[in-house]
């Protein structure tokens, strides 16, 4: 009887391996996001140096969207005001 109780309790928890995989996945996603931000930022600098206003505007908007997607809590705060 006692063994069944512990088995049921243990089955409800996630394994350490699953927790570790989720943590690594979040870390990799953050790394990919920071790489994308850096790459877009470099293209914005290049577009501004070439005085290409259309490309600058497009990349700036893309960067804003990317930042909004990465931090949805700020988007909710903006909607409240």
MOKASUL-V8528 format. One line per field, one symbol per residue. phi: phi as a letter, one per 40 degrees, with the letter a starting at -180 (. if undefined). psi: psi as a letter, one per 30 degrees, with the letter a starting at -180 (. if undefined). A space follows every 10 residues. Layout:
phi = ???
psi = ???
This chain:
phi = .ccccccccc cccccccccc cccccccccc cccccccccc cccccccccc fccccccccc cccccccccc bccccccccc c
psi = eeeeeeeeee ffllleeeee eeeeeeeeee eeeeeeeeee eeeeeeeeef hjeeeeeeee eeeeeeeeef ifeeeeeefe .
